[in-house]
Amino acid sequence: MAQEQSEPARVVLMVADVAVRVGRRVWGTLPTKIKKGLEDRAFYVIFQKTRVENDAYGWRPPPDSGGGGLPESPPAAGAPPDARE
């Protein structure tokens, strides 16, 4: 037998269901460039959050690993190749 939900829980679930449905409909109407930007931003936020939590526990990526979380700029035209390559 299914357990009955309280009235506040039922209301919260209905609001969440409506929010998800609206979000999916809006997501489907967004241009691809905006979707990609939002996905990239979400990934960056998650990456930064896990990096900060790892830093809090004493673990840090090596400085030359490129794991600083900042986007790397492309090399300038005519620049010598990186010594690590």
PDB file with SEQRES, HELIX, SHEET and CRYST1 records, atoms N, CA, C and O in Angstrom:
SEQRES   1 A   85  MET ALA GLN GLU GLN SER GLU PRO ALA ARG VAL VAL LEU          
SEQRES   2 A   85  MET VAL ALA ASP VAL ALA VAL ARG VAL GLY ARG ARG VAL          
SEQRES   3 A   85  TRP GLY THR LEU PRO THR LYS ILE LYS LYS GLY LEU GLU          
SEQRES   4 A   85  ASP ARG ALA PHE TYR VAL ILE PHE GLN LYS THR ARG VAL          
SEQRES   5 A   85  GLU ASN ASP ALA TYR GLY TRP ARG PRO PRO PRO ASP SER          
SEQRES   6 A   85  GLY GLY GLY GLY LEU PRO GLU SER PRO PRO ALA ALA GLY          
SEQRES   7 A   85  ALA PRO PRO ASP ALA ARG GLU                                  
HELIX    1 AA1 GLU A    7  THR A   29  1                                  23    
HELIX    2 AA2 THR A   32  ALA A   56  1                                  25    
HELIX    3 AA3 PRO A   63  SER A   65  5                                   3    
CRYST1    1.000    1.000    1.000  90.00  90.00  90.00 P 1           1          
ATOM      1  N   MET A   1       0.836  -1.175   0.000  1.00  0.00           N  
ATOM      2  CA  MET A   1       0.000   0.000   0.000  1.00  0.00           C  
ATOM      3  C   MET A   1       0.887   1.247   0.000  1.00  0.00           C  
ATOM      4  O   MET A   1       1.848   1.320   0.766  1.00  0.00           O  
ATOM      5  N   ALA A   2       0.580   2.211  -0.837  1.00  0.00           N  
ATOM      6  CA  ALA A   2       1.353   3.441  -0.925  1.00  0.00           C  
ATOM      7  C   ALA A   2       1.076   4.319   0.284  1.00  0.00           C  
ATOM      8  O   ALA A   2      -0.052   4.399   0.771  1.00  0.00           O  
ATOM      9  N   GLN A   3       2.124   4.975   0.757  1.00  0.00           N  
ATOM     10  CA  GLN A   3       1.984   5.849   1.916  1.00  0.00           C  
ATOM     11  C   GLN A   3       1.391   7.182   1.460  1.00  0.00           C  
ATOM     12  O   GLN A   3       1.801   7.730   0.437  1.00  0.00           O  
ATOM     13  N   GLU A   4       0.452   7.686   2.203  1.00  0.00           N  
ATOM     14  CA  GLU A   4      -0.170   8.971   1.881  1.00  0.00           C  
ATOM     15  C   GLU A   4       0.821  10.105   2.143  1.00  0.00           C  
ATOM     16  O   GLU A   4       1.569  10.070   3.120  1.00  0.00           O  
ATOM     17  N   GLN A   5       0.822  11.107   1.266  1.00  0.00           N  
ATOM     18  CA  GLN A   5       1.687  12.262   1.437  1.00  0.00           C  
ATOM     19  C   GLN A   5       0.920  13.368   2.140  1.00  0.00           C  
ATOM     20  O   GLN A   5      -0.297  13.493   2.000  1.00  0.00           O  
ATOM     21  N   SER A   6       1.655  14.162   2.896  1.00  0.00           N  
ATOM     22  CA  SER A   6       1.023  15.299   3.550  1.00  0.00           C  
ATOM     23  C   SER A   6       0.685  16.349   2.495  1.00  0.00           C  
ATOM     24  O   SER A   6       1.238  16.339   1.395  1.00  0.00           O  
ATOM     25  N   GLU A   7      -0.208  17.233   2.836  1.00  0.00           N  
ATOM     26  CA  GLU A   7      -0.638  18.274   1.898  1.00  0.00           C  
ATOM     27  C   GLU A   7       0.523  19.174   1.463  1.00  0.00           C  
ATOM     28  O   GLU A   7       0.637  19.452   0.269  1.00  0.00           O  
ATOM     29  N   PRO A   8       1.401  19.650   2.378  1.00  0.00           N  
ATOM     30  CA  PRO A   8       2.524  20.486   1.913  1.00  0.00           C  
ATOM     31  C   PRO A   8       3.456  19.742   0.958  1.00  0.00           C  
ATOM     32  O   PRO A   8       3.956  20.330  -0.001  1.00  0.00           O  
ATOM     33  N   ALA A   9       3.692  18.459   1.211  1.00  0.00           N  
ATOM     34  CA  ALA A   9       4.561  17.685   0.329  1.00  0.00           C  
ATOM     35  C   ALA A   9       3.931  17.552  -1.049  1.00  0.00           C  
ATOM     36  O   ALA A   9       4.627  17.621  -2.062  1.00  0.00           O  
ATOM     37  N   ARG A  10       2.636  17.364  -1.091  1.00  0.00           N  
ATOM     38  CA  ARG A  10       1.930  17.235  -2.368  1.00  0.00           C  
ATOM     39  C   ARG A  10       2.032  18.536  -3.167  1.00  0.00           C  
ATOM     40  O   ARG A  10       2.225  18.512  -4.383  1.00  0.00           O  
ATOM     41  N   VAL A  11       1.902  19.667  -2.475  1.00  0.00           N  
ATOM     42  CA  VAL A  11       1.987  20.968  -3.141  1.00  0.00           C  
ATOM     43  C   VAL A  11       3.400  21.185  -3.680  1.00  0.00           C  
ATOM     44  O   VAL A  11       3.570  21.652  -4.807  1.00  0.00           O  
ATOM     45  N   VAL A  12       4.409  20.848  -2.884  1.00  0.00           N  
ATOM     46  CA  VAL A  12       5.794  21.012  -3.322  1.00  0.00           C  
ATOM     47  C   VAL A  12       6.062  20.152  -4.551  1.00  0.00           C  
ATOM     48  O   VAL A  12       6.713  20.610  -5.490  1.00  0.00           O  
ATOM     49  N   LEU A  13       5.577  18.930  -4.561  1.00  0.00           N  
ATOM     50  CA  LEU A  13       5.782  18.053  -5.722  1.00  0.00           C  
ATOM     51  C   LEU A  13       5.077  18.589  -6.961  1.00  0.00           C  
ATOM     52  O   LEU A  13       5.613  18.492  -8.065  1.00  0.00           O  
ATOM     53  N   MET A  14       3.887  19.152  -6.795  1.00  0.00           N  
ATOM     54  CA  MET A  14       3.171  19.722  -7.947  1.00  0.00           C  
ATOM     55  C   MET A  14       3.920  20.930  -8.503  1.00  0.00           C  
ATOM     56  O   MET A  14       4.045  21.078  -9.718  1.00  0.00           O  
ATOM     57  N   VAL A  15       4.417  21.794  -7.617  1.00  0.00           N  
ATOM     58  CA  VAL A  15       5.174  22.968  -8.064  1.00  0.00           C  
ATOM     59  C   VAL A  15       6.456  22.530  -8.772  1.00  0.00           C  
ATOM     60  O   VAL A  15       6.811  23.090  -9.809  1.00  0.00           O  
ATOM     61  N   ALA A  16       7.150  21.534  -8.221  1.00  0.00           N  
ATOM     62  CA  ALA A  16       8.373  21.036  -8.850  1.00  0.00           C  
ATOM     63  C   ALA A  16       8.076  20.451 -10.221  1.00  0.00           C  
ATOM     64  O   ALA A  16       8.837  20.664 -11.165  1.00  0.00           O  
ATOM     65  N   ASP A  17       6.971  19.714 -10.339  1.00  0.00           N  
ATOM     66  CA  ASP A  17       6.595  19.117 -11.625  1.00  0.00           C  
ATOM     67  C   ASP A  17       6.324  20.205 -12.661  1.00  0.00           C  
ATOM     68  O   ASP A  17       6.756  20.087 -13.807  1.00  0.00           O  
ATOM     69  N   VAL A  18       5.621  21.251 -12.273  1.00  0.00           N  
ATOM     70  CA  VAL A  18       5.335  22.353 -13.193  1.00  0.00           C  
ATOM     71  C   VAL A  18       6.635  23.053 -13.596  1.00  0.00           C  
ATOM     72  O   VAL A  18       6.822  23.394 -14.764  1.00  0.00           O  
ATOM     73  N   ALA A  19       7.532  23.267 -12.628  1.00  0.00           N  
ATOM     74  CA  ALA A  19       8.804  23.940 -12.930  1.00  0.00           C  
ATOM     75  C   ALA A  19       9.622  23.126 -13.933  1.00  0.00           C  
ATOM     76  O   ALA A  19      10.210  23.689 -14.856  1.00  0.00           O  
ATOM     77  N   VAL A  20       9.661  21.804 -13.756  1.00  0.00           N  
ATOM     78  CA  VAL A  20      10.416  20.950 -14.683  1.00  0.00           C  
ATOM     79  C   VAL A  20       9.791  20.985 -16.068  1.00  0.00           C  
ATOM     80  O   VAL A  20      10.506  21.073 -17.066  1.00  0.00           O  
ATOM     81  N   ARG A  21       8.478  20.917 -16.143  1.00  0.00           N  
ATOM     82  CA  ARG A  21       7.811  20.951 -17.451  1.00  0.00           C  
ATOM     83  C   ARG A  21       8.056  22.267 -18.172  1.00  0.00           C  
ATOM     84  O   ARG A  21       8.335  22.279 -19.371  1.00  0.00           O  
ATOM     85  N   VAL A  22       7.953  23.378 -17.444  1.00  0.00           N  
ATOM     86  CA  VAL A  22       8.198  24.693 -18.053  1.00  0.00           C  
ATOM     87  C   VAL A  22       9.655  24.798 -18.489  1.00  0.00           C  
ATOM     88  O   VAL A  22       9.945  25.288 -19.581  1.00  0.00           O  
ATOM     89  N   GLY A  23      10.574  24.338 -17.637  1.00  0.00           N  
ATOM     90  CA  GLY A  23      11.995  24.383 -17.980  1.00  0.00           C  
ATOM     91  C   GLY A  23      12.312  23.603 -19.237  1.00  0.00           C  
ATOM     92  O   GLY A  23      13.085  24.057 -20.080  1.00  0.00           O  
ATOM     93  N   ARG A  24      11.716  22.429 -19.362  1.00  0.00           N  
ATOM     94  CA  ARG A  24      11.947  21.617 -20.573  1.00  0.00           C  
ATOM     95  C   ARG A  24      11.403  22.301 -21.812  1.00  0.00           C  
ATOM     96  O   ARG A  24      12.029  22.264 -22.871  1.00  0.00           O  
ATOM     97  N   ARG A  25      10.243  22.924 -21.686  1.00  0.00           N  
ATOM     98  CA  ARG A  25       9.650  23.602 -22.847  1.00  0.00           C  
ATOM     99  C   ARG A  25      10.488  24.809 -23.248  1.00  0.00           C  
ATOM    100  O   ARG A  25      10.726  25.038 -24.434  1.00  0.00           O  
ATOM    101  N   VAL A  26      10.936  25.583 -22.256  1.00  0.00           N  
ATOM    102  CA  VAL A  26      11.765  26.751 -22.555  1.00  0.00           C  
ATOM    103  C   VAL A  26      13.100  26.307 -23.140  1.00  0.00           C  
ATOM    104  O   VAL A  26      13.588  26.913 -24.094  1.00  0.00           O  
ATOM    105  N   TRP A  27      13.702  25.245 -22.575  1.00  0.00           N  
ATOM    106  CA  TRP A  27      14.995  24.745 -23.061  1.00  0.00           C  
ATOM    107  C   TRP A  27      14.888  24.361 -24.545  1.00  0.00           C  
ATOM    108  O   TRP A  27      15.817  24.594 -25.319  1.00  0.00           O  
ATOM    109  N   GLY A  28      13.763  23.779 -24.929  1.00  0.00           N  
ATOM    110  CA  GLY A  28      13.574  23.368 -26.315  1.00  0.00           C  
ATOM    111  C   GLY A  28      13.473  24.529 -27.283  1.00  0.00           C  
ATOM    112  O   GLY A  28      13.705  24.356 -28.479  1.00  0.00           O  
ATOM    113  N   THR A  29      13.131  25.713 -26.789  1.00  0.00           N  
ATOM    114  CA  THR A  29      12.976  26.864 -27.676  1.00  0.00           C  
ATOM    115  C   THR A  29      14.228  27.727 -27.764  1.00  0.00           C  
ATOM    116  O   THR A  29      14.291  28.639 -28.589  1.00  0.00           O  
ATOM    117  N   LEU A  30      15.232  27.450 -26.921  1.00  0.00           N  
ATOM    118  CA  LEU A  30      16.447  28.274 -26.920  1.00  0.00           C  
ATOM    119  C   LEU A  30      17.327  27.949 -28.122  1.00  0.00           C  
ATOM    120  O   LEU A  30      17.388  26.800 -28.560  1.00  0.00           O  
ATOM    121  N   PRO A  31      18.010  28.962 -28.656  1.00  0.00           N  
ATOM    122  CA  PRO A  31      18.967  28.702 -29.728  1.00  0.00           C  
ATOM    123  C   PRO A  31      20.128  27.843 -29.221  1.00  0.00           C  
ATOM    124  O   PRO A  31      20.463  27.869 -28.037  1.00  0.00           O  
ATOM    125  N   THR A  32      20.724  27.097 -30.119  1.00  0.00           N  
ATOM    126  CA  THR A  32      21.806  26.176 -29.763  1.00  0.00           C  
ATOM    127  C   THR A  32      22.971  26.893 -29.096  1.00  0.00           C  
ATOM    128  O   THR A  32      23.565  26.358 -28.159  1.00  0.00           O  
ATOM    129  N   LYS A  33      23.306  28.084 -29.557  1.00  0.00           N  
ATOM    130  CA  LYS A  33      24.441  28.820 -28.994  1.00  0.00           C  
ATOM    131  C   LYS A  33      24.185  29.150 -27.513  1.00  0.00           C  
ATOM    132  O   LYS A  33      25.097  29.051 -26.692  1.00  0.00           O  
ATOM    133  N   ILE A  34      22.980  29.533 -27.180  1.00  0.00           N  
ATOM    134  CA  ILE A  34      22.643  29.851 -25.784  1.00  0.00           C  
ATOM    135  C   ILE A  34      22.644  28.578 -24.944  1.00  0.00           C  
ATOM    136  O   ILE A  34      23.130  28.584 -23.813  1.00  0.00           O  
ATOM    137  N   LYS A  35      22.104  27.485 -25.488  1.00  0.00           N  
ATOM    138  CA  LYS A  35      22.122  26.211 -24.756  1.00  0.00           C  
ATOM    139  C   LYS A  35      23.547  25.793 -24.441  1.00  0.00           C  
ATOM    140  O   LYS A  35      23.841  25.382 -23.318  1.00  0.00           O  
ATOM    141  N   LYS A  36      24.440  25.895 -25.431  1.00  0.00           N  
ATOM    142  CA  LYS A  36      25.823  25.501 -25.219  1.00  0.00           C  
ATOM    143  C   LYS A  36      26.471  26.379 -24.154  1.00  0.00           C  
ATOM    144  O   LYS A  36      27.215  25.881 -23.308  1.00  0.00           O  
ATOM    145  N   GLY A  37      26.198  27.662 -24.190  1.00  0.00           N  
ATOM    146  CA  GLY A  37      26.752  28.572 -23.190  1.00  0.00           C  
ATOM    147  C   GLY A  37      26.277  28.231 -21.784  1.00  0.00           C  
ATOM    148  O   GLY A  37      27.064  28.249 -20.838  1.00  0.00           O  
ATOM    149  N   LEU A  38      24.991  27.920 -21.648  1.00  0.00           N  
ATOM    150  CA  LEU A  38      24.448  27.549 -20.340  1.00  0.00           C  
ATOM    151  C   LEU A  38      25.027  26.221 -19.856  1.00  0.00           C  
ATOM    152  O   LEU A  38      25.345  26.075 -18.676  1.00  0.00           O  
ATOM    153  N   GLU A  39      25.163  25.257 -20.761  1.00  0.00           N  
ATOM    154  CA  GLU A  39      25.759  23.968 -20.382  1.00  0.00           C  
ATOM    155  C   GLU A  39      27.218  24.149 -19.961  1.00  0.00           C  
ATOM    156  O   GLU A  39      27.662  23.564 -18.973  1.00  0.00           O  
ATOM    157  N   ASP A  40      27.958  24.961 -20.715  1.00  0.00           N  
ATOM    158  CA  ASP A  40      29.357  25.215 -20.360  1.00  0.00           C  
ATOM    159  C   ASP A  40      29.455  25.888 -18.992  1.00  0.00           C  
ATOM    160  O   ASP A  40      30.323  25.556 -18.185  1.00  0.00           O  
ATOM    161  N   ARG A  41      28.560  26.828 -18.747  1.00  0.00           N  
ATOM    162  CA  ARG A  41      28.572  27.536 -17.461  1.00  0.00           C  
ATOM    163  C   ARG A  41      28.245  26.581 -16.316  1.00  0.00           C  
ATOM    164  O   ARG A  41      28.871  26.642 -15.258  1.00  0.00           O  
ATOM    165  N   ALA A  42      27.272  25.706 -16.524  1.00  0.00           N  
ATOM    166  CA  ALA A  42      26.911  24.733 -15.479  1.00  0.00           C  
ATOM    167  C   ALA A  42      28.089  23.809 -15.202  1.00  0.00           C  
ATOM    168  O   ALA A  42      28.384  23.519 -14.043  1.00  0.00           O  
ATOM    169  N   PHE A  43      28.769  23.341 -16.252  1.00  0.00           N  
ATOM    170  CA  PHE A  43      29.934  22.479 -16.061  1.00  0.00           C  
ATOM    171  C   PHE A  43      31.018  23.215 -15.293  1.00  0.00           C  
ATOM    172  O   PHE A  43      31.632  22.648 -14.389  1.00  0.00           O  
ATOM    173  N   TYR A  44      31.262  24.474 -15.643  1.00  0.00           N  
ATOM    174  CA  TYR A  44      32.292  25.269 -14.974  1.00  0.00           C  
ATOM    175  C   TYR A  44      31.971  25.416 -13.488  1.00  0.00           C  
ATOM    176  O   TYR A  44      32.861  25.288 -12.647  1.00  0.00           O  
ATOM    177  N   VAL A  45      30.710  25.685 -13.159  1.00  0.00           N  
ATOM    178  CA  VAL A  45      30.311  25.841 -11.755  1.00  0.00           C  
ATOM    179  C   VAL A  45      30.532  24.543 -10.993  1.00  0.00           C  
ATOM    180  O   VAL A  45      31.054  24.558  -9.878  1.00  0.00           O  
ATOM    181  N   ILE A  46      30.142  23.429 -11.581  1.00  0.00           N  
ATOM    182  CA  ILE A  46      30.331  22.130 -10.910  1.00  0.00           C  
ATOM    183  C   ILE A  46      31.819  21.845 -10.749  1.00  0.00           C  
ATOM    184  O   ILE A  46      32.245  21.376  -9.694  1.00  0.00           O  
ATOM    185  N   PHE A  47      32.614  22.121 -11.777  1.00  0.00           N  
ATOM    186  CA  PHE A  47      34.056  21.897 -11.699  1.00  0.00           C  
ATOM    187  C   PHE A  47      34.668  22.744 -10.595  1.00  0.00           C  
ATOM    188  O   PHE A  47      35.471  22.249  -9.804  1.00  0.00           O  
ATOM    189  N   GLN A  48      34.293  24.030 -10.535  1.00  0.00           N  
ATOM    190  CA  GLN A  48      34.837  24.915  -9.516  1.00  0.00           C  
ATOM    191  C   GLN A  48      34.430  24.462  -8.115  1.00  0.00           C  
ATOM    192  O   GLN A  48      35.237  24.514  -7.187  1.00  0.00           O  
ATOM    193  N   LYS A  49      33.195  24.023  -7.960  1.00  0.00           N  
ATOM    194  CA  LYS A  49      32.714  23.576  -6.647  1.00  0.00           C  
ATOM    195  C   LYS A  49      33.526  22.382  -6.163  1.00  0.00           C  
ATOM    196  O   LYS A  49      33.943  22.349  -5.005  1.00  0.00           O  
ATOM    197  N   THR A  50      33.754  21.406  -7.027  1.00  0.00           N  
ATOM    198  CA  THR A  50      34.524  20.239  -6.603  1.00  0.00           C  
ATOM    199  C   THR A  50      35.980  20.615  -6.375  1.00  0.00           C  
ATOM    200  O   THR A  50      36.630  20.056  -5.492  1.00  0.00           O  
ATOM    201  N   ARG A  51      36.501  21.552  -7.155  1.00  0.00           N  
ATOM    202  CA  ARG A  51      37.884  21.972  -6.962  1.00  0.00           C  
ATOM    203  C   ARG A  51      38.035  22.666  -5.612  1.00  0.00           C  
ATOM    204  O   ARG A  51      38.998  22.409  -4.889  1.00  0.00           O  
ATOM    205  N   VAL A  52      37.096  23.540  -5.267  1.00  0.00           N  
ATOM    206  CA  VAL A  52      37.154  24.249  -3.990  1.00  0.00           C  
ATOM    207  C   VAL A  52      37.031  23.261  -2.841  1.00  0.00           C  
ATOM    208  O   VAL A  52      37.748  23.383  -1.847  1.00  0.00           O  
ATOM    209  N   GLU A  53      36.139  22.285  -2.955  1.00  0.00           N  
ATOM    210  CA  GLU A  53      36.006  21.295  -1.890  1.00  0.00           C  
ATOM    211  C   GLU A  53      37.274  20.469  -1.759  1.00  0.00           C  
ATOM    212  O   GLU A  53      37.684  20.157  -0.641  1.00  0.00           O  
ATOM    213  N   ASN A  54      37.905  20.105  -2.864  1.00  0.00           N  
ATOM    214  CA  ASN A  54      39.156  19.358  -2.795  1.00  0.00           C  
ATOM    215  C   ASN A  54      40.258  20.202  -2.154  1.00  0.00           C  
ATOM    216  O   ASN A  54      41.071  19.686  -1.387  1.00  0.00           O  
ATOM    217  N   ASP A  55      40.286  21.498  -2.468  1.00  0.00           N  
ATOM    218  CA  ASP A  55      41.277  22.388  -1.857  1.00  0.00           C  
ATOM    219  C   ASP A  55      41.078  22.453  -0.349  1.00  0.00           C  
ATOM    220  O   ASP A  55      42.046  22.548   0.406  1.00  0.00           O  
ATOM    221  N   ALA A  56      39.833  22.401   0.086  1.00  0.00           N  
ATOM    222  CA  ALA A  56      39.548  22.481   1.516  1.00  0.00           C  
ATOM    223  C   ALA A  56      40.074  21.248   2.255  1.00  0.00           C  
ATOM    224  O   ALA A  56      40.307  21.308   3.463  1.00  0.00           O  
ATOM    225  N   TYR A  57      40.258  20.153   1.558  1.00  0.00           N  
ATOM    226  CA  TYR A  57      40.761  18.935   2.193  1.00  0.00           C  
ATOM    227  C   TYR A  57      42.260  18.762   1.995  1.00  0.00           C  
ATOM    228  O   TYR A  57      42.802  17.698   2.296  1.00  0.00           O  
ATOM    229  N   GLY A  58      42.936  19.788   1.495  1.00  0.00           N  
ATOM    230  CA  GLY A  58      44.381  19.726   1.362  1.00  0.00           C  
ATOM    231  C   GLY A  58      44.885  19.185   0.040  1.00  0.00           C  
ATOM    232  O   GLY A  58      46.095  19.166  -0.183  1.00  0.00           O  
ATOM    233  N   TRP A  59      44.012  18.748  -0.837  1.00  0.00           N  
ATOM    234  CA  TRP A  59      44.450  18.240  -2.138  1.00  0.00           C  
ATOM    235  C   TRP A  59      44.407  19.366  -3.143  1.00  0.00           C  
ATOM    236  O   TRP A  59      43.406  20.075  -3.247  1.00  0.00           O  
ATOM    237  N   ARG A  60      45.477  19.535  -3.874  1.00  0.00           N  
ATOM    238  CA  ARG A  60      45.521  20.563  -4.919  1.00  0.00           C  
ATOM    239  C   ARG A  60      46.126  19.955  -6.184  1.00  0.00           C  
ATOM    240  O   ARG A  60      47.044  19.140  -6.102  1.00  0.00           O  
ATOM    241  N   PRO A  61      45.618  20.347  -7.344  1.00  0.00           N  
ATOM    242  CA  PRO A  61      46.235  19.851  -8.574  1.00  0.00           C  
ATOM    243  C   PRO A  61      47.617  20.467  -8.741  1.00  0.00           C  
ATOM    244  O   PRO A  61      47.841  21.598  -8.310  1.00  0.00           O  
ATOM    245  N   PRO A  62      48.544  19.746  -9.358  1.00  0.00           N  
ATOM    246  CA  PRO A  62      49.868  20.326  -9.604  1.00  0.00           C  
ATOM    247  C   PRO A  62      49.730  21.582 -10.469  1.00  0.00           C  
ATOM    248  O   PRO A  62      48.857  21.635 -11.336  1.00  0.00           O  
ATOM    249  N   PRO A  63      50.574  22.592 -10.247  1.00  0.00           N  
ATOM    250  CA  PRO A  63      50.435  23.849 -11.000  1.00  0.00           C  
ATOM    251  C   PRO A  63      50.543  23.678 -12.511  1.00  0.00           C  
ATOM    252  O   PRO A  63      49.920  24.432 -13.258  1.00  0.00           O  
ATOM    253  N   ASP A  64      51.321  22.701 -12.974  1.00  0.00           N  
ATOM    254  CA  ASP A  64      51.485  22.543 -14.416  1.00  0.00           C  
ATOM    255  C   ASP A  64      50.454  21.598 -15.032  1.00  0.00           C  
ATOM    256  O   ASP A  64      50.562  21.251 -16.208  1.00  0.00           O  
ATOM    257  N   SER A  65      49.450  21.175 -14.246  1.00  0.00           N  
ATOM    258  CA  SER A  65      48.455  20.243 -14.777  1.00  0.00           C  
ATOM    259  C   SER A  65      47.385  20.933 -15.609  1.00  0.00           C  
ATOM    260  O   SER A  65      46.641  20.275 -16.337  1.00  0.00           O  
ATOM    261  N   GLY A  66      47.304  22.258 -15.505  1.00  0.00           N  
ATOM    262  CA  GLY A  66      46.266  22.978 -16.233  1.00  0.00           C  
ATOM    263  C   GLY A  66      44.929  22.901 -15.535  1.00  0.00           C  
ATOM    264  O   GLY A  66      43.911  23.265 -16.126  1.00  0.00           O  
ATOM    265  N   GLY A  67      44.895  22.444 -14.303  1.00  0.00           N  
ATOM    266  CA  GLY A  67      43.641  22.280 -13.573  1.00  0.00           C  
ATOM    267  C   GLY A  67      43.269  23.484 -12.747  1.00  0.00           C  
ATOM    268  O   GLY A  67      42.630  23.343 -11.704  1.00  0.00           O  
ATOM    269  N   GLY A  68      43.651  24.662 -13.185  1.00  0.00           N  
ATOM    270  CA  GLY A  68      43.357  25.868 -12.410  1.00  0.00           C  
ATOM    271  C   GLY A  68      41.932  26.345 -12.564  1.00  0.00           C  
ATOM    272  O   GLY A  68      41.509  27.239 -11.830  1.00  0.00           O  
ATOM    273  N   GLY A  69      41.171  25.782 -13.496  1.00  0.00           N  
ATOM    274  CA  GLY A  69      39.784  26.187 -13.682  1.00  0.00           C  
ATOM    275  C   GLY A  69      39.620  27.397 -14.569  1.00  0.00           C  
ATOM    276  O   GLY A  69      38.492  27.755 -14.909  1.00  0.00           O  
ATOM    277  N   LEU A  70      40.705  28.039 -14.956  1.00  0.00           N  
ATOM    278  CA  LEU A  70      40.611  29.206 -15.816  1.00  0.00           C  
ATOM    279  C   LEU A  70      40.788  28.776 -17.265  1.00  0.00           C  
ATOM    280  O   LEU A  70      41.597  27.891 -17.546  1.00  0.00           O  
ATOM    281  N   PRO A  71      40.053  29.380 -18.190  1.00  0.00           N  
ATOM    282  CA  PRO A  71      40.213  29.009 -19.589  1.00  0.00           C  
ATOM    283  C   PRO A  71      41.596  29.430 -20.081  1.00  0.00           C  
ATOM    284  O   PRO A  71      42.084  30.510 -19.746  1.00  0.00           O  
ATOM    285  N   GLU A  72      42.210  28.579 -20.866  1.00  0.00           N  
ATOM    286  CA  GLU A  72      43.520  28.890 -21.412  1.00  0.00           C  
ATOM    287  C   GLU A  72      43.356  29.688 -22.695  1.00  0.00           C  
ATOM    288  O   GLU A  72      42.488  29.392 -23.516  1.00  0.00           O  
ATOM    289  N   SER A  73      44.186  30.692 -22.857  1.00  0.00           N  
ATOM    290  CA  SER A  73      44.123  31.466 -24.088  1.00  0.00           C  
ATOM    291  C   SER A  73      44.945  30.753 -25.151  1.00  0.00           C  
ATOM    292  O   SER A  73      45.950  30.118 -24.832  1.00  0.00           O  
ATOM    293  N   PRO A  74      44.534  30.848 -26.402  1.00  0.00           N  
ATOM    294  CA  PRO A  74      45.294  30.191 -27.465  1.00  0.00           C  
ATOM    295  C   PRO A  74      46.661  30.863 -27.620  1.00  0.00           C  
ATOM    296  O   PRO A  74      46.796  32.051 -27.324  1.00  0.00           O  
ATOM    297  N   PRO A  75      47.679  30.118 -28.082  1.00  0.00           N  
ATOM    298  CA  PRO A  75      49.008  30.731 -28.253  1.00  0.00           C  
ATOM    299  C   PRO A  75      48.970  31.810 -29.329  1.00  0.00           C  
ATOM    300  O   PRO A  75      48.206  31.729 -30.290  1.00  0.00           O  
ATOM    301  N   ALA A  76      49.801  32.803 -29.145  1.00  0.00           N  
ATOM    302  CA  ALA A  76      49.875  33.878 -30.127  1.00  0.00           C  
ATOM    303  C   ALA A  76      50.481  33.345 -31.426  1.00  0.00           C  
ATOM    304  O   ALA A  76      51.236  32.372 -31.425  1.00  0.00           O  
ATOM    305  N   ALA A  77      50.143  33.985 -32.503  1.00  0.00           N  
ATOM    306  CA  ALA A  77      50.675  33.569 -33.803  1.00  0.00           C  
ATOM    307  C   ALA A  77      52.184  33.715 -33.799  1.00  0.00           C  
ATOM    308  O   ALA A  77      52.692  34.766 -33.407  1.00  0.00           O  
ATOM    309  N   GLY A  78      52.915  32.696 -34.220  1.00  0.00           N  
ATOM    310  CA  GLY A  78      54.356  32.732 -34.281  1.00  0.00           C  
ATOM    311  C   GLY A  78      55.034  32.435 -32.955  1.00  0.00           C  
ATOM    312  O   GLY A  78      56.259  32.513 -32.862  1.00  0.00           O  
ATOM    313  N   ALA A  79      54.269  32.098 -31.934  1.00  0.00           N  
ATOM    314  CA  ALA A  79      54.867  31.785 -30.637  1.00  0.00           C  
ATOM    315  C   ALA A  79      55.571  30.443 -30.701  1.00  0.00           C  
ATOM    316  O   ALA A  79      55.113  29.541 -31.402  1.00  0.00           O  
ATOM    317  N   PRO A  80      56.685  30.293 -29.975  1.00  0.00           N  
ATOM    318  CA  PRO A  80      57.383  29.006 -29.997  1.00  0.00           C  
ATOM    319  C   PRO A  80      56.526  27.933 -29.351  1.00  0.00           C  
ATOM    320  O   PRO A  80      55.689  28.240 -28.502  1.00  0.00           O  
ATOM    321  N   PRO A  81      56.720  26.676 -29.739  1.00  0.00           N  
ATOM    322  CA  PRO A  81      55.924  25.593 -29.146  1.00  0.00           C  
ATOM    323  C   PRO A  81      56.222  25.474 -27.651  1.00  0.00           C  
ATOM    324  O   PRO A  81      57.305  25.834 -27.189  1.00  0.00           O  
ATOM    325  N   ASP A  82      55.266  24.974 -26.926  1.00  0.00           N  
ATOM    326  CA  ASP A  82      55.412  24.795 -25.482  1.00  0.00           C  
ATOM    327  C   ASP A  82      56.509  23.758 -25.206  1.00  0.00           C  
ATOM    328  O   ASP A  82      56.581  22.731 -25.881  1.00  0.00           O  
ATOM    329  N   ALA A  83      57.349  24.028 -24.225  1.00  0.00           N  
ATOM    330  CA  ALA A  83      58.458  23.131 -23.908  1.00  0.00           C  
ATOM    331  C   ALA A  83      57.969  21.798 -23.367  1.00  0.00           C  
ATOM    332  O   ALA A  83      58.694  20.806 -23.441  1.00  0.00           O  
ATOM    333  N   ARG A  84      56.756  21.748 -22.823  1.00  0.00           N  
ATOM    334  CA  ARG A  84      56.237  20.492 -22.260  1.00  0.00           C  
ATOM    335  C   ARG A  84      55.804  19.521 -23.343  1.00  0.00           C  
ATOM    336  O   ARG A  84      55.691  18.324 -23.077  1.00  0.00           O  
ATOM    337  N   GLU A  85      55.562  19.988 -24.532  1.00  0.00           N  
ATOM    338  CA  GLU A  85      55.049  19.103 -25.596  1.00  0.00           C  
ATOM    339  C   GLU A  85      56.147  18.321 -26.235  1.00  0.00           C  
ATOM    340  O   GLU A  85      55.894  17.531 -27.144  1.00  0.00           O  
TER     341      GLU A  85                                                      
END                                                                             
